[in-house]
């Protein structure tokens, strides 16, 4: 048996091959391009790599072109945590020496000694991996949009509180097209106070609003024409220019989030598991796509529902030492899946009487705080999702939350 370890870098990679006895069989320094990938595959083939019995590979990343090349066929690729690799390095040397060829040898020895303790990358379908790319990108775009909106709100508080008061009644506030269009029209409170009713209606119409233009324009006019404190004129103009520059970034973030959301809506319904995921209360297309992106569609990835719950961070963890025992929440988890699970548990009680009763029972009878009760609800529904995906069944309210006798 031959084991391969690869210490990857931005431009070059170090490869090491060891046998069952831990003897270094071969090592190679390759470049990060098609020529280097070809040399790597030829090196593996020289030492017995075949399509039926490929050589397993350990590497400290789970993405990139190199990983995509290695995942072709039946080869198992193990993404080793860099922190775990550093601990393995200390097993054989305490001098803290380090080199790239030495790290490749350490990774190969990890597979030789403890391959059973590590998981290979899941064998997800191409469609599932494409949905994962889109769903994660859309989630990142939403986070980036919210960060820019927070920066814009902080800036408006310094010189333009009238705008914050005018947009306070709108959902999503500064991210709405009407708010961004009005800020472009009047970047300072002085210019906003000069806006007429017709100008406000025209700005709302340009933003796409079609109903209630006259009433909304009157409300905005009253807010902008009220008496507010002002910065000195020169400072106010400078802050207005800074706000317009930040507003351009927010416009780009909003457009990116909308485009990626549309891409997810087009790709996700094509997946075979889409109907099962969206049958659960609280899961729409966007949130269901995020959950599918993190758990994948490889049915052998998790041995049971407990493994999935631990991966999501919904199940508690027990620490026992001597006479001390503590049960706490998990801190090492998939943060994206955990975040999606919190949103799922927040929306599920609105569409499921059983989920709502479970949440209230955790709050009233067990004394859980809001976050703990929602985490417990997410833990239960995640187990139900695992069962439905394994059995190819849709969510059923009576089976999921049976009525007590």
Secondary structure, DSSP 8 states (H G I E B T S, - for coil): --EEEEEE-SSEEEEEEE-TT--EEEEEEEESSHHHHHHHHHHHHHTT--SSS--EEEES-S-SHHHHHHTSTT--EEE--HHHHHHHHHHH-SS----HHHHHHHHHHHHHHHGGGS-B-----HHHHHHHHHHHHHHHHHHHHHHHHHHHHHHHHHH-HHHHHHHTTSTTGGGSHHHHHHHHH-SSHHHHHT--HHHHHHHHHHTT--SSHHHHHHHHHHHHHS------HHHHHHHHHHHHHHHHHHHHHHHHHHHHHHHHHHHHTTSTTHHHHHTSTT--HHHHHHHHHHH-S-TTS-SSHHHHHHHHT-S-EEEEETTEEEEE--SSS-HHHHHHHHHHHHHHHHH-HHHHHHHHHHHHTS---HHHHHHHHHHHHHHHHHHHHHHT----HHHHS----
